[in-house]
C-alpha cells in the first residue's frame, strides 16, 4: 500500500502518486504531530482572522470550537481555539506577538502559552 504524505490517503500498491495532491506516495506515514493551542477567542471571526494570519505567514493552523461552561457566570460560552503543530508554535507566537502589537486583533481573545 502507498500513502499520501499530504492528505494521508491510502492507495493500492500499483498507484505511485496521489490523485488529489499530486505528490509521490510513501510506504509508511509519519506519525501525526501533536497540535497545541496558540490563541483563544470568544468570537469565531477573530479566531479565523488569527488562523488566516498564521497561514499567510507559513504556519499551518486549524480552528476548533467548543462550548465551555463558565463559572461563576451562568450559561454556555463558545470558545474558539487556533491550533498549530507543536514544532511550529515558536514561529506562531512570533507572528501573533507582531500582529497583536499592530492591533490586528485581540479584542475578544488572547495568546495561549503553556
C-alpha positions, 0 to 999 in steps of 0.5 A: 500500500502507498500513502499520501504524505499530504492528505494521508490517503491510502492507495493500492500498491500499483498507484505511485502518486496521489490523485488529489495532491499530486505528490509521490506516495510513501510506504509508511506515514509519519506519525501525526504531530501533536497540535497545541493551542496558540490563541483563544477567542470568544468570537469565531471571526477573530479566531479565523482572522488569527488562523488566516494570519498564521497561514499567510505567514507559513504556519499551518493552523486549524480552528476548533470550537467548543462550548465551555461552561463558565463559572461563576457566570451562568450559561454556555460560552463558545470558545474558539481555539487556533491550533498549530503543530507543536514544532511550529508554535515558536514561529506562531507566537512570533507572528501573533506577538507582531500582529497583536502589537499592530492591533490586528486583533485581540479584542475578544481573545488572547495568546495561549502559552503553556 
